[in-house]
Amino acid sequence: MPETLDAIFRPQTIAVIGASKKPETLGYKVFHNLASFGFEGAIYPVNPKAEFILGHRCYHSVLDIPGPVDQAIIIVAKEWVAEVIDQCGRKGVKGVIVISAGFREIGGEGVRREEELLAKVREYGMRMVGPNCMGVFNTDPDVRMEGTFAPTQPHPGNIGFISQSGALGAVVLELANHLKLGLSLFTSMGNKADISGNDLLEYYQRDPNTDVILMYLESLGNPRRFLNIARKVTRDKPIIVVKAGKTTAGALAATSHTGAMADLDVAIDAMFHQCGVIRVSTIEEMFTLAMAFANQPLPSGRRVAVLSNAGGPGILATDALISHTLELAEFAPETTEKLRKMLPEEASVRNPVDMISTADEEDYQAALEILLADEHVDAVLVIFVTPILVKSFDVANKLAQVIHEHPHKTVVTCLMGHEGILSGVEELEKHKIPVYRFPESAVQALAAMRRYQDVRQRDYGKIRTFPVDKPAVREIIERARSEQRTLLYDDEVRRILISYGFPLAQARAVKTVDEAVEVAREIDGPVVVKLLSKTITHKSDVGGVQVDLRSEAEVRSAVSTIIYNVQKRFPGEKIEGFLVQEMVKGGKETVLGMNQDPKSGPVLMFGLGGIYVEVLRDVSFRIAPLTDHDAREMIESLKSFPLLQGVRGEAPADIEFIIENLQRLSQLAIDFDEIGEMDINPFIVGARREDCKIVDARMVIRDS
């Protein structure tokens, strides 16, 4: 439960085990930070070789401290950590922060040491941050706990930060101070042996001083739990994440840094999208967004006004707005009239507003007042390019006055130039107004805020459960495993799909050409004949598929052609038989797919299908379980979605039936994690439910 972390973030007494008098040691820096930041409770240095540290009496052991101890920060040699944890347990300490390194991140013996550590923590019912971490802090005036060895003390604020890298955490703290961004909570997770990012998200959500959550992650320990928790948190507070390990090299770096395993990036992207998390690529981009989220209200719509003293930056801002699916606001007539009266004739009073280079601080103040009063404007981007005769400080000061008088409208600023803007930047930062060097960065922040507003308002949908025949599927999978097979036979795949209610094209397996002719006659219409083989997966690649067969002669010829093609490519290959299937005409070829990610679980895919699926790559991904909203988004996010809607008089495909089948696939993947890979391709979809049929599918099960 989140409240169990109060011993970590709201302790009344702290013991620093391994505190030191030597300024160059971590033990000194941590104790010094606690003391100098003004911790509201009692702090006890523990060091058997010292009598006093920074004026505080030293204790030989945590057991010697009189009275209760809520939290212990441990900075001793790795070999002694387990013994110290045992002493803390006997003392009744509720929370420990293990800064000491030398555990799972180094492999080998370190893994065993960490397992021993975790066992003791759980034996005593404690909670632990780390090991191999930088510590935590809470800037709440009622707590004032700075339990890290960071060289920079934090400014109090409303941003909570969670980092899986201690070194990067220190850099982030320095950058936040430079940008005048205040932090509420900070946690360096280290190896995440006990307290994970998921635990911290729940706690940060409940913290009244935290409005925005930033995260640097190298791995997700329990992605499904993250999905469920983040969906709840993002209804209330934005989560902005930098997730490392996107490339192979990055993944290896993450593994070597904290013993973390890199996740399949497509699965992580899908998960973040589903739960409303904002993913960024860099720390710089994270703070670009954080400046706006922490200091401005969310825009109520997409309509943005651009106010500038130069034409070029206004055009750049316009291009950026359009590319980020924002809109240039169309001013009310009275707004345009007021701007025309106050600005010189050469100025442009249409959006973007160009006041020309003679505009001074009074012009900025008056124009911004007019724009913020317009009901057709949801947000304003103010751009100032430093001219010779106007000081950026004066402009910034006037802007701050106006912005504070309109607390419900979103305003971001951009001060461009090298000389003369520093005082203006400092003035805006002092008043907690987002200020950027370039218009594109400001627009990026606005766009992210608008997307997050959509996240808060969207309906996550419902997970639908269908009546299915699970025992039949279990029997097929167990038989394949008993025969040590991973690739399921075609008839097995068909039976599994039928057991889960998927619509299959009419078909029957046969052994001989005469049987093929008989089945074709029963189907009463054009047919397809396909090779049945235990070893050949992609049958069309070897000439194992013959289509649009309309007569007995064509069926016989098709069988002969398939045999010839296979024997030519694979002499001696045993042909198990043939599948005679109705020829499904019309509709659009789509693909439904699934792959089991070792961390995230089933990753579902939807896109345009057929033989070109890997070439066109017009596909979308989501994590199971799939809601109807998730499924609809998968479909509508395709570039080719207009084809499914119907073009040039074509009837639209049955989108609701596609959604149903995606949810059936989700249910199958959740019910049987033994299924490692699945391709339903093509799934031909038409205007009516009865026109939608699966033509081919393949399924691979994982080794037991």
N, C-alpha and C positions, 0 to 999 in steps of 0.2 A: 504494500500500500504506500502511496506517496508520503503520508505523514511519518512513516518510519524513517524518512531521510531528514527529519528535523534535527537529529543528532549531528548530521553532517553540516547543515546550513544554518541552524539556529541553536547551537550549543550554549550553555551557560558557563561551562568550565571546559578548558582545553589543556591537555598535556602534550608538550612537544618532546617526544622521546628521541634523543639524539641532538638536543639543542647544544649549541657550542658558543664559546667566546671568540672563536677565530672568524674574522669578517669574511674570509675567502671561502668558508664552508656553507653548504646548504643549510645545516643546522642553525647557523647564525642568521642567515638571511630570512628563513621562515619565521624564527622567533622575533627578529627585529621587525618584520612586516606586521606581525600580529600586534606587537606592542606599540609601534608608531602609528598604526592606522586607527588606534583607539578602541580596541575590542571592549565591549561593554561588560564582559564577564571576567572570570579569573583565568589567568594563564600560568601554567606550571612547567618550568623547564626540567627535564629529566636527563641527568648526566652524572654518573658516579664519580667523575673526576673534577667536578667543579662545585663550588659552594654557592656562588651567585652568578647570574647571567643577566646583564642589563638591569641590575638592581632587583631582580627577582630571585628568591631563594631557590636553590637547586635541590632535586631529590634523586636519591640513588636509584629508585625504581618507581614505577607508577603505583605500585602497591603501598609505597610509603606516603603518598599524598593524602592529607587528611580530607575527609569528606568525599562526596561523589565526583566522578569525572565523566562528562558526557562524551567527549571526543578526544581521540589521541591521534596526533600527527607523527608518523613513524619515519625516522631518517637514520637508520642504523645499517650496518653491513648486512648483506642478503642472508648470510648464515645465521644471523641472530633474530631475524624478523619473526619467525615462527614462535620462538620463545617469548618475544615481546608481546605477540598477539595473545598467547596463552595467559600472560600476566594481565593483559587488558581485560580478557574474558573473566578472570577471577575477580578483578576489580569492579566489574559491572559496567565497563565502558560500552556505550551503545553504538558508536560510530568510529571507524578508523580510516585514516587516509595514509596509504602506504606510498611514500615518495621513493623509497628504496627501489633500485633496479636490480636486474640479474635473475629474472624469472622467465616466463614463457617466451618473451621476446628474444632470448638467446638460444632457445631450444634445449634439447638434451636434458641435463640435470635441472635446468631452470623450469622446465615443464613440471617435473616432479615436485619441486619446491613450491610452485604456485598451487598445485593441487593440495598439498599439505596445508598451505596457508588458508585456502578456501574452506577446507574441511573444518579447521579450527574456528573460522569466522562463523560458519553455520552451526557448529556445535554450541557456541555461546549465544546464538541469536543476534549477532552484531550485523551491521552493514559496513561495506568496505568500498572505498574509491581506490582504484589502482590494482596492483602495484605498478611501479614505473610511471608515475604521474608527476605533475607539477603542483597539484593541490587544488584548493577551492577558495572562493571568496563570496561574501554576501555584503553588499554596500548599504543595506537597510540601516537607517540611523539607529534603530533599536538593537542592532547586532554589531555592525562594523567589524566584521571578521575578514582579515586578509591572510589566509592560510596558504600562500604560495611563496615561491622563491623568485617571483618576477622582479626585475629591477625597477619597474614603473608602477607606482600606485594608481589604482583605477579612480576615475571620476564616477560618482554615483549617477545612475540614470535608469532607463527602462529597457535596456537590451540585455537579454540573457544569452550567454555564450557557452557552447559545449564543444570541447576539442578532444580529438583522439590523439593529438600530438602535443606534447608538452612544449617543445621548442617553438612550434608554430603558434601555440597559445601565447607565448611571451611576445612574439612579433605582433600578434593581433591586438594585445593589450596596448602596446606602444602605438600602433596605428590608430586605435580608438581614441587614445588621449590626444594624438596629433589632430584628429578631426573633431575634437571636442564632443565625442559621442560618449555618453555615460552608460555604464554597465550596472546591472542589478545583481545578477548571479554569474559566476564563472566556475566551470568544472573542467579540469584536465582528467580525462577518464583513464589514460594509460592502457593497461591490458584488459580492462573491463571484466575482471574475474568475477566480481559480484554485481556491483551497480553498473548498469548498462545505459546506453543512450535512451532506451525506451523508458527506464525508470526515471531518468532525469526529465524527459519530456513531460511525463505525468506531473512531476513536482513543479516544473517551471510553469505549467499551465495554471496551477493553483496559486502561484506566487503573485500577490497583488501588485508588486512593484515591476513585474516583467510584462511588457507589451509586445515585444518582438523577440523571436528565438533564432539565433544563428548557430549553425553546426558545421564543424569540419569532421568528416568521417572517412575512414579508410575501409571499414567493413560494417555490415549490419549483422549482428549476432542472431537475431530472430526477426527476419523480415516480415513475417505474417503478423506478429505482434506489433511491429512498427506500423504496418498498414492500418491496423485497427486503432491504435493510439493516435497516430498522426491525423486520421480522419476526424477524430473528436477535437484535437487541439486546434487544427486549422479552422474550425468553426469559430474559434475564439481569438486565436493569435496566429500571425503569420510565422511560418518556419522557412528559413532560407538556408540552403545546404550547399556546401562544396563537398562533393563525393570524389575522392581520389581513386586511382586504379582504373581509369577508363580504358587505357591501352594496356597491352601486354607488359611493356616496360614499366608502366605505372603500377600495375598489379604486383610485379616482382618487388618494386620499391616498397609498396605498402606491406608486403609480407615480411620483408627484412626489417622494417622499421618497428613494428609493434606486434609481430606475430599474427597479423591479420591476413585473412584470405580475401582476395578480390572477388567481387561478385560479377556475374554476367551483366554487362552494362545495360543491355536492352531491357532486362528484367527490372533493374533499378529505375531506369527512366519511366517504365510503365507504372511501377509502384508509386513513385513520387507523383506522377500525374493523377493517379487514382485517388490519392489521399490529399491532394491539394498542396503538396510541398513545392516550393519554388527552388528549382535546382539552378545553380550558377556554376560557371567553369573556373572562376578564379576568386581569390580572396579580395582583389580589387573590386570585382563585380559585386561581391557580397556587400561590401561597404557602400558601393554606389547605391544599392537598393536600401540598405539599412539606414542611411542618412534620411531618406524620404519616409520610410515606414515609421521610424522612431519619432519623427518631428512634425509630421503633417497628417491631417485626416485623409481617409481614403476618398478618392474622387467618386462622386455619385454617378458619373457617366463618362463617356468617351470624348466629350466635346472640349477641346483645348484651345485657349487663346494664347497667341505668341506676341509678346511685347518686346521690341528691340529698338536700338538706336542705329542699326545698320541692316542693309538689305540682305547681304550674303548669309549671315548667321540665321536670319529668319527663314531663308530658303532651305538651309541645312536642317533646321528644326522641322519644317514642313515635310520634307522628304522622310525624316526619321519618324514623324508621327504616322504618316501613311503606311510606312513599312511595318510599323508595330500595331497596325489595325486600330489606331486612334483616329480622331476626326478633328479637322479644323472647325472650330465653332463658328456658326453663322450668327453674327451679332443682331440684336434687336435694332430697329431703325433709330431709336433714341440714343443708343450707344454710339452708333456711327456719327450721328449728329453732334453729340457732345464732344467726341474726339476731334471732329472737323473744326469745331469752334475754338478748341484750345491749342491745336497743333498748327504749325506753319503750312502754307499751301503745298510745299514740296513733299510733305509727309504722306504716307499711305495709311488710310484709316480702315482699310479692310484687313482681314486676318490673313497673314501675319501683319501686325501693326508696326510700321517702320517710322519712328519719330524723327529720323535723320540724326546726324552726329551732333547737332547743336542742342539736343535734348539734355536738360540738366536734372538735378534731383527733384525739383518742383514738378517738372513735366512727368517724371516717372511716378511720383506720388499721385498726381491727379489722374493720369491715364490708368494706373493700376486700380484706383478707387472706382473708376468708371467700369472697367472690365469685370471686377469682382461683384459689382451690383447687377450685372446682366444675368438673368435667369437662364439664358441659353449657354452660359459658360460653366463648365464643371471644374476646370482646372486652368491655371495660368502658368506659362513658362516665361519668365522675365530674363532677357538677355541684355547684358551691358558690355559694350566694347569700349575700353578706356580711350576717350579722346584727350586732347591736350588740356582743355580748360575746365574739365569736370572731374572732381575727385571721386573715386570709387567709394570711399568711406561715407561721403555725404549721400550718395545714391543709396548705399546699403542701409544707412540709418533711416532714411525716409521709407524705404521698402519695408523695413522691420515694423515701423509704426503702422503702416496700412495693413500688413499681414496679421498683426496681432488684433486689429479691430475686426477682422473677418476670420475667426477661428474655425469656421465650418467649410471654408473653401480651400482647395488644395493649391499651393503655390510652391514651385521650385524655381531656383535661380541659376543663372550661368554668367560668371564673370570671366571675360576673355581678355587675353593679353598677358604680358610678362611683367612689365613695369607698372607700378602704381595700383595693382589690384589687391595686394596683400592686406592692406588695412580694411578694404571692403569685405574681403573673405572673412577676416577675423571678426568683423562686426556682425556679419550674418551668422557665423557659427556661434557667436556669443548669444545671439537671440534664438538659437536652435532652428535656423532656417536652412534647408538643404541648398548647398551651393556647389556648382560643378564648373569644370574648366571648359567643357565643350557641350553644345546642345544635344548631341547624340546620347551622352550619358544621362542628362536630365530626362530626356524622353524615355530612355530605357527604364528609369526608375518609375516614371508615371505609368508606363505600360504594365510593369510588374504589379503596381498597386491596383490597377484596374483589373488585371487578371485575378488577383487575390480577392477583390470584391466579388467577382463572378463565382469564385470558389465558395465563398461564404454563403452565397445565395442559391447555389445549385442543389438539386435533388440527387442524392447519391443512388437512388433507386432501390430495387428489391432483388434479393436472391431467390430465384424460383427453383423449387424441387419437384421433379417429375417422377411418376411411378415407373420403376425400372425392374429388370430381372438381374439382380446382382449375383445370385448363385450361378447363373449360366455363364457369366463373365468370369467369375472366380474359377470355375471348372476349366475353362479354356486356358486361362493363364497358368494354372497349376499343371495342366497336362504339358504345355509347352516347356515349362521349367523342368518337369520330370524328364523330358526328352532333351534337355540342355539346349533348347532353342531360344533365341532372342527375337528372331523375325517370325511373326505370325503368318500362317498361310492365309490366302485370300478368303477361303470360306470361313475361317475363324474370325477374320476381321469383319466380314459381313454379319456373322452371327452376333458379334459384340455390338455392332452398330444397331442392329435390329432390336437387341435387348434393351437399348437405351432410346428407342423410339425415333431413330433417324430415318428419313425417307430415302430408300434405295431404289435405283432403277431395277426393273424386273430382270432377273437373270437366273441361270442354272449352270452348274458345272457338268461337263460331259467328258467322256473318255475317247469317243470315236467320232469320225466324220458323220456317220449315219445318225448318231445321237444328236449331233450339232444341227443337222438338217431338221430333225423332228422337233427340237426345242424352238428353232427359228419359226417353224410352221405354227407352233402353239402361241408364240408371241404375237403373230399376225401383224407384221409391220417390219420396217427396216431394222436390222440388227447389227451388233458389233460382235466380233469374235476376238477373244484375247487369249494369249498364252497363259497357262497355269504352270508355274515353276517354283520349286522350293529355294532356288538360288538366284534367279534373275529378278531383280526388283523393278527396275524401270523398263518395262516391257516394250514401250513404244520406241525406245532407243535402239532396240535390236530387231525391229520389224515384227514384233510380236502382237501387234494390234491391227486389225483390219476393220474398216468402218463402212457404214451405209450399204449393207448387203441386203439386196431385195429379192433374190431368187435362190432356189436350191443350188443352181450352178455356181452362183457367186459365193455361197457359203462353202461349198466343196473346194472351190478355187482358193478361198481365203485360208482354209485349214492347210492346204498344201503349201501355200506361200509362207505361212508362219513356220511350218516344219522346215522348209528349205532355208529360210532366213536364219533360224536358230542353229541348224546343223552347220551352216556355212560359217557362222561366227563362233560357235562352240561345238566342235565335232564331238560326238559321243554324249552330248548333254541329254539327260533324261527329261522328256516332256511328260508332265503329270496329267495333262489333259487340256481342256479349253473351257473358257467361260463364254457362254452365249448370252448376250445382254441386249435389251431393247435399245434402239438408237434414240437418244434424247436430243430433240432438236429445239432450236430457239433458245431464248433465255441468255443469261450471261454466266460465263465460267468464273467461279470464285473458288477460293481455297480456305479451308479451316485447318488450323494446325495447332500442335501442342508439343512443348518440350519441357522436360522436368529439369529445372535449375536446382542444383544441389542445396542452395541456400533459400531461394525465394519460393521454391515449389513450382507448380505448373505455370508456365508462361504460354498464353494463348495467342494465336495469330489469326488475322483475317485479311484477305486482300483479293485482288484479281487473280484468278487461277489459270489452269491449263499448263501448257509446256513452257510458257514464258515467265512463270512466276519468279524465278530466280534472276531473270534478266531485267524485268520491269521493276521488281522490288517495291511495288506499290502496296505495302502491307502495313498493318498496325498491330501493336502488342498490348496486352493487359495481363495482370496477375489474377489467377483464380483464388477464391470464388468470384464469379462475375455477376454483377448486378445487371438489370436490364438497361440501366443508364450507361454502364461501362460498355456493354455490347453495342448500344446505339452509337456511342462515341467512336468505337472502333470502325464502324461502317462509315459514319459521316466524315471521319478525318481523312479518308482516302482521297487522293487527287482525282481518282476515277469515279468518285461517288456520283457525279452527275450522270454517268452511264447507267447506274442502278436506278436513278430517278426517272430515266426515260428521256431520250433525245429524239428530235425530229419526228415527233408523233408516236414514238414507241411507248408502250405501256410501262409504267414503273414496276420494278421487281417488288416482290412481297417482303418488304423490310422487316415487318414484324415476325415473319417466319424465319428469316435469317437470325434475328435476335434470339428466338426460341432455340434454334439449333446451336448457337454459340453457348447458350446457357446449358444445354444438354451436354455439350462437350466439356464445359466447366465442371459439371456434376460428375461426369465419367472420370475426369482427371483427378478430382478430389477423392472420389471413392476408391480409385486404384492407382496409388502412387507407383505401383510396379510398372505401369506403362511409361516408358521413358520418352518415346517419340511417337507422334501420330500426324499423318497427313491425310486429309480428306480433300482430294483434288482430282478432277474438278467436282465441285458442288454446283450444279447448274440451277440457277434461280430464275424463275419466271414471274409473271404477273399474278398467277394464282398459286395457292399452296400446292395443289395437285400437279403443277408444272415444275415444282422444285424437287430435284432428285440428285442423289449422290451417284456418281458414275464410277469412281475409283477411290481406293483408300489403302493406306499401308500403316502398319503398327509395329513398333519395336518395344519389347519389354526389357527391363533392366535385369542385370544379373542379381540373383538372390543373395 
